[in-house]
């Protein structure tokens, strides 16, 4: 029997025997909307066919009717959706329709293709609500005027009435203060702030709180972190020192975000600066930090991926549109084409990244401002067929433009002529100033080195004249100053400064773990130059397991130098670290990866001479390091950091002048040198002084010539300045070559027999080069090295260092300026709506438009469209002030409502369980940064220092706010990652999770334990200052609730807490804790 007949019989039997009528809206229209409308709807009609209504499907397109009511077998649409041939099957992209979906459509057709008579076709996509300029609507009059304290409440109350829900009452003062303080600053309120608010009965008490919080510097950090999420902030990452994504020193952009929020910089101005600061403010280094937004998009290995991400995240974060969906084909839902996607890409096509020098630093590895600039001004843009960059349409280049449906006026691009200092960056005054100061320091160092060399020569000559019997012997052996085998305590020798120390079995034991440092301070101050040896056995610890010697210590937490061995499982090592002016450093060149096994004895020896430190571990050289900071007299301590250990012996001795030291990086620096070598050292130092002294006039001469080339090209005076600069620079080169020749001569004297021939060859080459550079001084030429104040980031792996240092273009395309002006035009329908929706979402846990990055036709419509438009217009008319919008939101009754569902009207829960219409305030989980910062703040440990370089993840004991930690694909703070930290790829909304690891981190992490102990101490101290006693557990629990949660405990909570506290105390007693009450209270906290 033919297959077609069987198929028709099956369809007949299905229609005949089925008693179920297909629900068109749920089973058919839903499928057509999801899978077919993008090509057969109002936006486009492939083959002249529309499928957005049943009537349109019956009418058909160029090939006739798509469906025949009652005749599924004769319906062309059914044949196409059920086809096995991929060239015929519809839809052409993605997975085929599911069998049950096809069956439902087939049955619907057989049942007559019935649909509602009033079915409305899709409206013109260009008339989509989000694509129309918002107009301020009239604020509805609330039925309860006392509830609607500001316009926000009027709109929300109107929706309550329409949807039949009832607003919950206001939260109590405790709850509101904690809510608004955390919302605006990311920190909990202090006890005194709570007390002041509770006692402030003035009618403007709430406004006073909000104004204080918005004026706080912590506001900028809190809301800066929110926008860092939205704008995809990420520190650089790559492989080793190679930057592959984002940029080094991108933290300057983060600081700009924080400072802009604190200054209430208008949002439209922030957008203009992020997109086009280099064209609008080309010489303003503070403003140029804003273009870190574009620098963050950098990706070294694929320019297409780089620009794809730029287009995608500019459109999502600033416009709430998914331009990226049109990379391979016309957008399926919104009215812009694939070609228009590449027109937007063309706006960014010329831009690259460079790092501009900051005042006082010319080493771009150490600091600098990463920023955008237009580099390749004529770079073409082509449509990539099907999104494949290997298949561009080279015959039809595209021009920079915005999508036509959003064009307000003709998109006009005007090239920007840049001031000289913006492209000849060496002309910036601070560049020459910094180079001059560096040169002066080099001269000073060279002169000091000459004095030292002369002293060595005098010593060598003195030794050469001495008879063997006259040789000094007084300083050959070290003088022992301290020797302790820790068999018993010697109170006059050591002072305990933290930790748990005890003597047992001829050993000194340290048994405290955690990140509070354990220290044993020597009461005798060591000499400036000394040798110290510590024998010890590490026995445990939580993480770091570090033991070592601290010297030059100023107080307990001041400047210091510390050498330690770490048994950290993730990378045991020896390490030289130091703290200078409060800044801790753990230099890589001061570390050596090496095994430091637990329960095995180790010997740590350090030799200190001036700024030179030698570290010897288990009788083997480990590290030679020169401190880059000035030493100051201070105390010496034996330290343990998160380590238990047995201390076996310690010896402190003088360091004889005859003791050979290894200089960093690995060159012998023995003070006893032969006369011939000492003479060459003096000659070398003299040459270095001459070269350093010649560098200063060279800098000034080159700076003058460089400016003359820009301002007076070709003039006789310019020619003379160039000649002077050339000669001055060549003189420096010649003197440096002479110094190199002397160094090569010294190497010959120091070379071993096997290396002598190689050293002599190098000496000959060095002398030849010195001769050539001397002769070149007077040779004709007009080429000199321009001063450089910026360094271009490599576009790819092939770009040379030389090309990265070339002068930059003297003009910019102006494309990004045109984009920024278009985007911040008050008539633009999207940026203000998108921004206020983000503000609302971070205050209420969900945006008025839940799809915060998609305001297009595929996105979720707003729950309160009139409120959204009112907020958008208010935002623009307030001067784009974010602080103004925050004030409106947090002072609304909508924001003040309780989040509890207790005593809620039954219809609230049944008709709006998701709280879409805001009959209560959504509960919002504290995100990662708030969790950590709150712990530190409550413990009185939070360092409120604003801005600055990112903190390495390894410095997890830092007390700075969490947003300052390095945050990248390669590195992130582990504690933060447990609590839903921001993704570096995109984070338009924070994910929220509840997982066991979070509870474990709050219970067992060193940070949580330490802060709980300090919070407990603060509560007990407050008890002692009040009328209660510290031993009163009920009062302690009440104080803990108020301090940590800003809430009074209920009687039920109080009873449960008393029971829990008793259990914690009993557990502490059972483990032999000497202060069980405090341990129990800390565990309770």
Helices and strands as residue ranges (DSSP letters): H 3-17, I 24-29, H 30-35, G 46-48, H 54-59, G 72-74, H 76-81, H 99-110, G 125-127, G 129-131, H 151-163, H 173-185, H 191-198, H 205-215, H 217-230, E 237-239, E 242-245, H 251-262, H 267-280, H 285-288, G 289-291, H 292-295, H 303-314, I 315-319, G 323-326, H 338-348, E 351-356, E 369-374, G 385-387, G 404-406, E 416-417, H 420-423, G 425-427, H 429-465, G 468-470, E 480-484, E 494-496, E 501-504, E 507-510, E 518-522, E 530-540, E 546-553, E 560-566, E 573-580, E 583-585, G 588-590, E 591-593, E 601-609, E 612-617, E 620-626, E 635-641, E 644-654, E 662-663, E 667-668, H 675-711, H 716-750, H 756-776, E 790-792, H 801-804, E 811-812, H 815-823, H 831-844, H 865-877, H 882-890, H 893-896, H 906-911, H 928-938, G 962-964, H 974-978, H 996-1004, H 1006-1025, H 1033-1040, I 1041-1045, H 1051-1070, H 1076-1084
